[in-house]
Each structure stands twice: as structure tokens, then as C-alpha cells.
């Protein structure tokens, strides 16, 4: 994925015929497929819910395909008004509880366990209602253990008791993820078709992007399928850097604005509450130039340790292992030729993130300036995989070690002065792309090189070029990264 990538097309490929592909997706995936046109037409995301929740609502309230009718739109609107609380509905709902009514709302449910000398209990937090201390029965927590981690979306039933607001029932939105079914389905598509399936499932229209640009979009999925993946995307405003992360899975946490402290990222030493990197599969820091970092020296020190060994610690008081990925999104200025106006590229990052010891631990930089800005044509207009199934499947592929082992065995850097961390980073990114594009494990050498290794080298080369430019220590190694297949692997 080089900077001279053809913006108008690549490799002579033509886009897959949308109608034929849509029919195939529906036939192969059945109820796991959804018409992606229906989500924007429903206006549900204006209610503040992500795509993986909104699509679940659509399938529950108005299942079907094709454009939403006026009658269906009204039905969804009525359901949302009754069940999805808006910013101004908190007091009205609390008033209903005060009057003794039972209230049912669609809400993220998270449980915090409090173990203090004078208070030992578990309480439910309902963010859209401004309630952070509701009672919740043990059996619900045992049935849905993810409420103790990143939380779960679902329909929550609430009542008011003498001891306070209580959660009495919970119906989570859950997809049944069968990775064997996903792998069997993949075998029925060509690589070009499957690439379009993945792009559609992300919510984009494949026909709005060249084949190379589609592959770049899929690079955004690598932190979901690959453990401990750290990436940076540099792009101008309006290219949709954060779109997929805020809509793909509740196990992905997008942080936009506000303060970022060591307690938020790692662990709160006073309470023992683990931070974001311990509780989510992927943490995304959006527009890092605008975030306010408290004690940046401590943050960068903690990140360097975490990215090196996958362990979270702070001051030696608490320690745990985590496989959470970290993605940094940053806006970048372009010149008149639509190329980066700043050199080196990392000058766009906060100063403490420009330290080469930190950058070395970043596996790849995604050149988002090569993607077009979002327009009405950018978004999916046919069927793809349901967002909740899609997100859970991607996270589930993390534990499929075939691709990891395959890439480690096969990929070798050329040259007598190869740098080990470059090889490890390329193998990790290539493994992620293999899981996205070839989850069934069937890939030719040609396709493995073209769709996995070559883009991985491009992403790591951008990191390596920054290190080479900023720090003379790295100039003892090869400047240009080049890979080959290991013999006998």
C-alpha cells in the first residue's frame, strides 16, 4: 500500500456486479445478512445508538429488505420514541419510576462491583438514563457476564423499590457467532467478492472505492482480528476514520474528546478499577491532537511497556495481562497535490507521542490521505452482514491462531541488516489481513503476497521511514523493507 497507489483503479480489476453479489450474500448468509440501505433511511442513529444496535432494532421491529416504506418508518419512529431515551427524557423516565411504573428502555447496561470495607455490592449503570447505582440481581449478572466488562446493549426493565431503582429483567441484543459457518461461507466467494462483502458489512459502498482503497478500508479491521495490534491512521477530515469503530462492536471503545489520564487508560490505583485497555478488545483515541492528556510522561511510559509485553501496570501496585489493540486517529494537513504537508508525518501527533521508542512499538501507519472524503455515494446501498454478527465474528477470529502461525513461518525480511521488530510487525498485520480476507485459511502464494504481505509492508514502511528520519540509531538497518517467503515453511 504505497503512496503512489493508483487513485483511479488498480490491477485492472473491475467492481463486482452489485445485484449478483447481493443475491449471493442473502443466499449464503440468510438471516445473518441485512439490507444496509434500511439503516440510514430509519434515522435510528440520530437517537444516539450505534449501527450494531440500530440494525438489531430494525430486524426486531420491521424485518425485511428493500427501502423502508412510510408505514415501516412510522412504526420504527413510534418504537424508538417509547424505548430509546433521549437526552431530555431522563427526568420523565425517573418520574414514571417514582410513580411506581415499570419502565422498559433500550440502554447499555454495565455493572460495577464495589468491594469496600463499608460497602460491598454490585450496581448497574445505565448511561442514557443518568443512573449509576441501580440494584441488579446476581442471576442476571451470572447469565450475562459481559456486563461486568465492556457492558451490553439490550432492553432493560426497571422498577422502583424501597432501596432504589432496580433492574428486574434484561433482554440483550446478541448475535450467534459461528466461525465455522463464516469459514464455510467464505469458500463460496472469490477474493474480489469477499473483499466487497467485508466493505459492505463495514457500511461502505465498494463501488465508491478502487480495489486498493477497499483494501485500505479493510486495514481498519486488523486491530479487531489481531490481538495487541497498534496502528495509527493519518487522514484529513471527512474520510470516515472513526465511522467503523463507533459502529462495529460494543467491545470497541472510541474516545472522542475529554481528558485521558493514566487511571482512565491503565488502572485507578485508588479504587483498583481497571482502565480501558484492560476492559475492551480495541481502544480508539480519536483526533488525538484535541484530547487532553493528564501526565503525558506517565501515559507514554505505560504505553511503551504495554505495547512491548501486553501487560498493564501502574506504579507496581496492580498488574494484569491484556490483548487490547490501540488505534490512534489523527487529522493531517494536505498540500495542493493532496499529499501530506508536514514532514515527518508524526509531527501531526502530540509531542510526547513522537518519541521514537514509542513509535517503534506502533506496528503500522495507515495512509488515510489516499482515501476519498465521504459523500452520499460512500455508504452501502445493498446487503451485507449484520453489524452485531460482523463485529462479534471479527473479535472471534482473534483466537484463531492458524493465520498467526502461518505468517510467522512464511514471512522473512530480506537483507543482512533486517530489524526484528519490522518483521514481527509485518507478520502481525499480514495475519490480520489474512483473517479478514481468508478466514477459511485457503490462500494461494500469489494472493497471500498481494492482499496480505504487500499491504503489511506498506503500513510498516511508513513507521520505519519516520524512525529512520528521526533517530540515527535506526540507520544501521535496511532503509527499505522487502519481504520474501521463508523456504520450507
Secondary structure as GFF3:
##gff-version 3
##sequence-region A 1 489
A	DSSP	alpha_helix	18	29	.	.	.	ID=ss1
A	DSSP	three_ten_helix	30	32	.	.	.	ID=ss2
A	DSSP	beta_strand	33	35	.	.	.	ID=ss3
A	DSSP	alpha_helix	37	42	.	.	.	ID=ss4
A	DSSP	three_ten_helix	44	47	.	.	.	ID=ss5
A	DSSP	alpha_helix	51	61	.	.	.	ID=ss6
A	DSSP	alpha_helix	70	83	.	.	.	ID=ss7
A	DSSP	alpha_helix	90	98	.	.	.	ID=ss8
A	DSSP	beta_strand	103	116	.	.	.	ID=ss9
A	DSSP	beta_strand	119	126	.	.	.	ID=ss10
A	DSSP	three_ten_helix	127	129	.	.	.	ID=ss11
A	DSSP	beta_strand	131	136	.	.	.	ID=ss12
A	DSSP	alpha_helix	138	143	.	.	.	ID=ss13
A	DSSP	three_ten_helix	145	148	.	.	.	ID=ss14
A	DSSP	beta_strand	152	161	.	.	.	ID=ss15
A	DSSP	beta_strand	164	172	.	.	.	ID=ss16
A	DSSP	alpha_helix	179	186	.	.	.	ID=ss17
A	DSSP	alpha_helix	191	202	.	.	.	ID=ss18
A	DSSP	three_ten_helix	206	208	.	.	.	ID=ss19
A	DSSP	alpha_helix	211	219	.	.	.	ID=ss20
A	DSSP	alpha_helix	222	225	.	.	.	ID=ss21
A	DSSP	beta_strand	230	235	.	.	.	ID=ss22
A	DSSP	alpha_helix	243	247	.	.	.	ID=ss23
A	DSSP	beta_strand	252	256	.	.	.	ID=ss24
A	DSSP	beta_strand	259	260	.	.	.	ID=ss25
A	DSSP	alpha_helix	262	265	.	.	.	ID=ss26
A	DSSP	alpha_helix	276	279	.	.	.	ID=ss27
A	DSSP	beta_strand	282	286	.	.	.	ID=ss28
A	DSSP	beta_strand	292	293	.	.	.	ID=ss29
A	DSSP	alpha_helix	296	309	.	.	.	ID=ss30
A	DSSP	beta_strand	311	313	.	.	.	ID=ss31
A	DSSP	beta_strand	319	321	.	.	.	ID=ss32
A	DSSP	beta_strand	325	331	.	.	.	ID=ss33
A	DSSP	three_ten_helix	345	348	.	.	.	ID=ss34
A	DSSP	three_ten_helix	351	354	.	.	.	ID=ss35
A	DSSP	alpha_helix	356	359	.	.	.	ID=ss36
A	DSSP	beta_strand	364	367	.	.	.	ID=ss37
A	DSSP	three_ten_helix	368	370	.	.	.	ID=ss38
A	DSSP	three_ten_helix	376	378	.	.	.	ID=ss39
A	DSSP	beta_strand	383	385	.	.	.	ID=ss40
A	DSSP	alpha_helix	387	396	.	.	.	ID=ss41
A	DSSP	three_ten_helix	397	399	.	.	.	ID=ss42
A	DSSP	alpha_helix	402	410	.	.	.	ID=ss43
A	DSSP	beta_strand	411	413	.	.	.	ID=ss44
A	DSSP	alpha_helix	420	437	.	.	.	ID=ss45
A	DSSP	alpha_helix	445	448	.	.	.	ID=ss46
A	DSSP	pi_helix	449	453	.	.	.	ID=ss47
A	DSSP	alpha_helix	454	470	.	.	.	ID=ss48
A	DSSP	three_ten_helix	472	476	.	.	.	ID=ss49
A	DSSP	beta_strand	483	485	.	.	.	ID=ss50
###
